[in-house]
Amino acid sequence: MPQSYRLFSTWRLLAALLVMAYHFCHYHAEPRPIVTWFEHMLPLLDMFFIMSGFLIFDRYGSMENTGRNYLRFLIKRLARLYPLHLFTLSVFVAFALLVHFGVLNSQGAGDRYDLAALPANLLLVQAWGGSNGLSFNYVSWSLSGEWFAYLLFPLILFVAGRGRQLGLVLLLALMLLGLEYADRHAEDKYDLWYYTKHWAAYRVAADFLFGVILCRAARQLRVPPGAQWLAWAMLAATFWAMFAEAGIYLTLAMFGVAITLAALSERRDANATRWLDPLMPVASVSFGVYLWHPVIELFAYSLVWKRLMGAADPVVFWLYLPLPMLATIAVAMFSARHLERPTGKWLEKTLGEWAARRPWRILRT
């Protein structure tokens, strides 16, 4: 399998841009029809996590399942994602302090900027089921879910080694049964497992495991002719399924076919997707676009749009919309190069040196 998946990167960028536009469109003078249209595409978030499982297993699936390797794996993943989380979270914590000290006013400050929720956000456990609402950088629930999936990685490796593909499928079925059981206590549709954010770690883990299963399957499949265009066609069909409200399991299965075809196409000919190279500098920071856009929203909409411009004209809204989106992309690219990578390297080195000095049994196995 190639190390660079241009189709994956492009699709993740597309998903990040659509999620960003969805959140920004809440500030339209009449947001309900637009928001409802975007909400048909909420399963795109699951595509993020399925791809994550695919890529992580593609890279670490052959790793020997030992405590030493597990710790190194966690350090590498933490160094990759935590700086982005910490920088975006810091902006909201600073804003929360200004609200709590009375310098600024904010609707819903008691929930979203509740400082009691800060420890959970710092520990990346805010989406494990112990919180009552989204706090600070509200999209960081996805990062909390990713971290939960990483913590489960030794179990995934164990099942993949002992039970192979059948064992992974049975584990996924067990996860889905648990999620469906939890749905019985849902008060509304946003508490269902494929919508919920408050206990989304378990949803993310199931998506992640599905990606692992797809990665293993892709290694055994022949590459069909025209796989790249079949992948694009299946992605388009999946969008049709989302708008047709075809059902979450059918939608995710179609995503699975599209993702598998995308991976196979690049295995057949990595040069066939070089036409996407101009997008790669932006596509490489798609997760940064996703995490930074609520920060830009805070300034571009909560402050400039609502308090300074006070604009309600729909035409002005659509003319204004590209500016915060472009600003988000620029901030994400700057952050990746000048903030996240240097901090991530320092964090990986520091934690690696600290772990090497620990005499714990886990490091000896």
C-alpha positions as CSV (number, residue, x, y, z in Angstrom):
1,M,0.0,0.0,0.0
2,P,1.3,3.5,-0.8
3,Q,2.1,5.8,2.1
4,S,0.4,8.8,0.4
5,Y,-3.3,8.5,-0.3
6,R,-4.3,11.5,-2.3
7,L,-7.9,10.5,-2.7
8,F,-8.2,10.0,1.1
9,S,-6.6,13.4,1.7
10,T,-8.9,15.1,-0.9
11,W,-12.1,13.5,0.6
12,R,-11.1,14.5,4.1
13,L,-10.6,18.1,2.9
14,L,-14.0,18.0,1.3
15,A,-15.6,16.8,4.5
16,A,-13.8,19.4,6.6
17,L,-14.9,22.2,4.3
18,L,-18.5,21.0,4.3
19,V,-18.5,20.8,8.1
20,M,-17.0,24.3,8.4
21,A,-19.6,25.7,6.0
22,Y,-22.4,23.9,7.9
23,H,-21.4,25.6,11.2
24,F,-20.9,29.0,9.6
25,C,-24.3,28.8,8.0
26,H,-25.9,28.8,11.4
27,Y,-25.4,32.6,11.3
28,H,-27.6,33.1,8.2
29,A,-30.7,35.2,8.8
30,E,-32.8,32.2,8.1
31,P,-30.5,29.2,8.8
32,R,-33.0,26.3,9.3
33,P,-33.4,25.3,5.6
34,I,-29.7,25.6,5.0
35,V,-28.7,23.7,8.2
36,T,-31.2,21.0,7.4
37,W,-29.7,20.6,3.9
38,F,-26.2,20.2,5.4
39,E,-27.3,17.8,8.1
40,H,-28.0,15.2,5.4
41,M,-24.2,15.0,5.2
42,L,-23.4,14.4,8.8
43,P,-22.2,10.8,8.1
44,L,-19.2,12.5,6.5
45,L,-17.8,12.7,10.0
46,D,-17.9,8.9,10.2
47,M,-15.9,8.8,6.9
48,F,-13.2,10.7,8.7
49,F,-12.9,8.1,11.4
50,I,-13.2,5.1,9.0
51,M,-10.3,6.5,7.0
52,S,-8.4,7.1,10.3
53,G,-8.7,3.4,11.2
54,F,-7.6,2.4,7.7
55,L,-4.6,4.6,7.7
56,I,-3.5,3.8,11.2
57,F,-3.7,0.1,10.7
58,D,-2.0,0.5,7.3
59,R,0.9,2.1,9.1
60,Y,1.0,0.2,12.5
61,G,-0.9,-3.0,11.7
62,S,2.3,-5.0,11.5
63,M,3.6,-3.6,14.8
64,E,4.5,-6.2,17.4
65,N,1.9,-6.0,20.1
66,T,4.1,-5.2,23.1
67,G,3.9,-2.7,25.9
68,R,7.0,-0.8,24.6
69,N,5.6,-0.5,21.1
70,Y,2.2,0.5,22.5
71,L,3.7,3.3,24.5
72,R,5.7,4.5,21.5
73,F,2.5,4.4,19.4
74,L,0.6,6.5,21.9
75,I,3.4,9.0,22.2
76,K,3.6,9.4,18.4
77,R,-0.2,9.9,18.1
78,L,-0.3,12.3,21.0
79,A,2.5,14.3,19.6
80,R,0.7,14.5,16.2
81,L,-2.7,15.6,17.5
82,Y,-2.4,17.1,21.0
83,P,-0.6,20.4,20.0
84,L,-3.4,21.2,17.6
85,H,-5.9,20.5,20.3
86,L,-4.0,22.5,22.9
87,F,-3.6,25.6,20.7
88,T,-7.2,25.7,19.7
89,L,-8.4,24.9,23.3
90,S,-6.2,27.7,24.6
91,V,-8.1,30.3,22.6
92,F,-11.4,29.3,24.1
93,V,-10.0,29.1,27.6
94,A,-8.8,32.6,27.2
95,F,-12.2,33.7,26.0
96,A,-13.9,31.8,28.9
97,L,-11.7,33.7,31.4
98,L,-12.7,37.0,29.9
99,V,-16.4,36.0,30.1
100,H,-16.1,34.8,33.7
101,F,-14.4,38.0,34.7
102,G,-17.1,40.0,33.1
103,V,-15.0,41.6,30.4
104,L,-17.1,39.9,27.6
105,N,-20.6,38.6,27.4
106,S,-21.6,35.4,25.8
107,Q,-24.8,33.4,25.4
108,G,-24.6,29.9,26.9
109,A,-21.4,30.8,28.7
110,G,-22.4,28.7,31.7
111,D,-22.3,25.5,29.6
112,R,-19.9,26.0,26.8
113,Y,-17.3,27.9,28.8
114,D,-17.8,26.1,32.1
115,L,-14.3,25.9,33.6
116,A,-15.3,22.7,35.4
117,A,-15.2,21.0,32.0
118,L,-11.6,22.0,31.3
119,P,-9.9,18.9,33.0
120,A,-12.0,16.6,30.8
121,N,-10.9,18.6,27.7
122,L,-7.3,18.6,28.7
123,L,-7.4,14.8,29.2
124,L,-9.3,14.2,26.0
125,V,-12.1,12.3,27.8
126,Q,-14.9,14.9,27.1
127,A,-16.6,12.5,24.6
128,W,-16.5,9.4,26.8
129,G,-20.0,9.9,28.3
130,G,-19.3,12.0,31.3
131,S,-20.2,15.4,30.0
132,N,-23.6,17.1,29.6
133,G,-22.8,19.2,26.6
134,L,-20.1,20.4,24.2
135,S,-17.6,22.7,25.8
136,F,-14.8,25.1,24.6
137,N,-13.8,24.0,21.1
138,Y,-17.0,22.0,20.5
139,V,-15.6,19.9,17.6
140,S,-12.9,18.5,19.8
141,W,-15.3,15.7,20.7
142,S,-13.9,14.0,17.6
143,L,-10.4,14.2,18.9
144,S,-11.5,12.7,22.2
145,G,-13.0,9.8,20.2
146,E,-9.9,9.3,18.2
147,W,-7.8,9.1,21.4
148,F,-10.2,6.5,22.8
149,A,-9.7,4.5,19.6
150,Y,-5.9,4.7,19.9
151,L,-6.1,3.4,23.5
152,L,-8.0,0.4,22.1
153,F,-5.4,-0.4,19.5
154,P,-3.7,-3.2,21.3
155,L,-7.0,-5.0,21.5
156,I,-7.5,-4.5,17.8
157,L,-4.0,-5.9,17.1
158,F,-4.7,-8.9,19.4
159,V,-8.0,-9.7,17.7
160,A,-6.5,-9.2,14.3
161,G,-3.7,-11.6,15.2
162,R,-5.8,-14.3,16.9
163,G,-9.2,-14.1,15.3
164,R,-8.1,-12.4,12.0
165,Q,-10.8,-10.8,9.9
166,L,-13.6,-12.8,11.4
167,G,-12.6,-11.8,14.9
168,L,-12.5,-8.1,13.9
169,V,-16.0,-8.4,12.3
170,L,-17.4,-10.1,15.5
171,L,-15.8,-7.3,17.6
172,L,-17.4,-4.7,15.4
173,A,-20.8,-6.4,15.6
174,L,-20.4,-6.5,19.4
175,M,-19.7,-2.7,19.4
176,L,-22.7,-2.0,17.2
177,L,-24.9,-4.1,19.4
178,G,-23.8,-2.0,22.4
179,L,-24.5,1.2,20.5
180,E,-27.9,0.0,19.4
181,Y,-28.7,-0.9,23.0
182,A,-27.7,2.6,24.1
183,D,-30.0,4.1,21.5
184,R,-33.0,2.7,23.5
185,H,-32.4,5.4,26.1
186,A,-32.1,8.2,23.5
187,E,-34.4,11.1,24.1
188,D,-34.2,12.5,20.6
189,K,-32.4,11.7,17.3
190,Y,-29.2,13.6,18.3
191,D,-28.7,11.1,21.1
192,L,-28.6,8.2,18.6
193,W,-25.1,6.6,18.3
194,Y,-24.6,8.0,14.8
195,Y,-25.4,11.6,15.8
196,T,-24.3,11.8,19.5
197,K,-21.3,13.9,20.5
198,H,-21.5,13.5,24.3
199,W,-20.5,9.8,24.2
200,A,-19.1,9.8,20.7
201,A,-15.9,7.9,21.7
202,Y,-17.8,4.6,21.1
203,R,-19.1,5.7,17.8
204,V,-15.6,6.7,16.7
205,A,-14.2,3.4,17.9
206,A,-16.7,1.5,15.8
207,D,-15.9,3.6,12.7
208,F,-12.2,3.2,13.4
209,L,-12.5,-0.6,13.6
210,F,-14.5,-0.6,10.4
211,G,-11.6,1.2,8.7
212,V,-9.2,-1.5,10.1
213,I,-11.4,-4.2,8.6
214,L,-11.4,-2.4,5.2
215,C,-7.6,-2.1,5.3
216,R,-7.1,-5.8,5.8
217,A,-9.7,-6.6,3.1
218,A,-8.0,-4.2,0.6
219,R,-4.7,-6.2,1.0
220,Q,-6.5,-9.3,-0.3
221,L,-8.5,-7.8,-3.2
222,R,-7.6,-7.5,-6.8
223,V,-7.5,-4.0,-8.2
224,P,-10.3,-3.5,-10.7
225,P,-9.7,-1.5,-13.9
226,G,-10.7,2.1,-13.5
227,A,-10.7,1.8,-9.7
228,Q,-10.2,5.6,-9.2
229,W,-13.2,6.6,-11.1
230,L,-15.2,3.8,-9.5
231,A,-14.2,5.3,-6.2
232,W,-15.4,8.7,-7.2
233,A,-18.7,7.2,-8.5
234,M,-19.3,5.3,-5.3
235,L,-18.6,8.5,-3.3
236,A,-21.2,10.3,-5.4
237,A,-23.6,7.5,-4.9
238,T,-23.0,7.7,-1.1
239,F,-23.9,11.4,-1.2
240,W,-27.1,10.4,-3.0
241,A,-27.8,7.9,-0.2
242,M,-27.3,10.5,2.5
243,F,-29.8,12.9,0.9
244,A,-32.2,10.0,0.2
245,E,-32.0,9.1,3.9
246,A,-31.2,5.6,2.9
247,G,-30.2,4.5,6.5
248,I,-26.9,4.8,8.4
249,Y,-25.7,1.2,7.8
250,L,-26.2,1.4,4.1
251,T,-24.5,4.8,4.0
252,L,-21.5,3.5,6.0
253,A,-21.3,0.4,3.9
254,M,-21.2,2.6,0.7
255,F,-18.5,4.7,2.3
256,G,-16.6,1.5,2.9
257,V,-16.8,0.5,-0.7
258,A,-15.7,3.9,-1.8
259,I,-12.7,4.0,0.6
260,T,-11.6,0.5,-0.4
261,L,-11.8,1.4,-4.1
262,A,-9.8,4.6,-3.5
263,A,-7.1,2.6,-1.7
264,L,-7.0,0.0,-4.5
265,S,-6.7,2.6,-7.2
266,E,-3.5,4.1,-5.7
267,R,-2.1,0.6,-5.2
268,R,-2.6,0.0,-8.9
269,D,-1.0,3.3,-10.0
270,A,0.1,5.9,-7.6
271,N,0.7,8.3,-10.4
272,A,-2.9,8.2,-11.5
273,T,-3.9,10.6,-8.8
274,R,-1.1,13.1,-9.3
275,W,-3.7,15.5,-10.8
276,L,-4.7,16.1,-7.2
277,D,-1.2,17.3,-6.2
278,P,-2.1,21.0,-6.2
279,L,-4.6,20.3,-3.5
280,M,-2.2,18.4,-1.2
281,P,-0.8,21.4,0.7
282,V,-4.3,22.3,1.9
283,A,-5.5,18.7,2.1
284,S,-2.7,17.8,4.4
285,V,-4.1,20.2,7.0
286,S,-7.8,19.1,6.7
287,F,-7.9,18.2,10.4
288,G,-6.5,21.5,11.2
289,V,-9.2,23.2,9.2
290,Y,-11.7,21.1,11.2
291,L,-10.2,22.1,14.6
292,W,-9.5,25.7,13.8
293,H,-12.7,26.7,12.2
294,P,-14.6,27.2,15.5
295,V,-11.8,29.6,16.5
296,I,-12.3,31.6,13.3
297,E,-16.1,31.4,13.9
298,L,-15.6,33.0,17.3
299,F,-14.0,36.1,15.8
300,A,-15.5,36.2,12.3
301,Y,-19.1,35.6,13.3
302,S,-19.7,35.9,17.0
303,L,-17.8,39.2,17.0
304,V,-17.5,40.7,13.5
305,W,-20.7,39.5,11.9
306,K,-23.1,39.7,14.8
307,R,-21.7,42.7,16.8
308,L,-19.9,44.9,14.4
309,M,-21.5,44.3,11.0
310,G,-25.0,43.3,12.3
311,A,-25.7,42.2,8.8
312,A,-28.9,40.2,8.0
313,D,-28.9,40.5,4.2
314,P,-28.6,37.0,2.7
315,V,-26.6,38.3,-0.2
316,V,-24.0,39.9,2.1
317,F,-23.9,36.7,4.1
318,W,-22.9,34.6,1.0
319,L,-20.4,37.2,-0.1
320,Y,-18.9,37.2,3.4
321,L,-18.8,33.4,3.8
322,P,-15.6,32.7,1.7
323,L,-13.6,35.1,3.9
324,P,-13.7,33.2,7.2
325,M,-13.3,29.9,5.2
326,L,-10.1,31.2,3.5
327,A,-8.9,32.6,6.8
328,T,-9.4,29.2,8.4
329,I,-7.3,27.5,5.7
330,A,-4.6,30.0,6.1
331,V,-4.5,29.7,9.9
332,A,-4.5,25.9,9.6
333,M,-1.5,25.9,7.2
334,F,0.4,28.4,9.4
335,S,-0.4,26.4,12.5
336,A,0.7,23.1,11.0
337,R,4.1,24.5,10.0
338,H,5.0,26.9,12.8
339,L,3.1,25.7,15.8
340,E,2.1,22.0,15.6
341,R,5.1,20.4,14.0
342,P,7.7,22.1,16.2
343,T,5.6,21.4,19.4
344,G,4.9,17.9,18.3
345,K,8.6,17.1,17.8
346,W,9.4,18.5,21.2
347,L,6.6,16.6,22.8
348,E,7.6,13.3,21.2
349,K,11.2,13.7,22.2
350,T,10.4,14.8,25.7
351,L,7.9,12.0,26.3
352,G,10.1,9.4,24.6
353,E,13.0,10.3,26.9
354,W,10.8,10.3,30.0
355,A,9.3,6.9,29.1
356,A,12.8,5.5,28.4
357,R,13.8,6.3,32.0
358,R,10.8,4.6,33.6
359,P,11.5,1.1,35.0
360,W,7.9,-0.1,34.5
361,R,7.3,-3.6,33.3
362,I,5.3,-2.3,30.3
363,L,8.6,-0.9,28.8
364,R,10.3,-4.2,29.2
365,T,7.8,-6.3,27.3
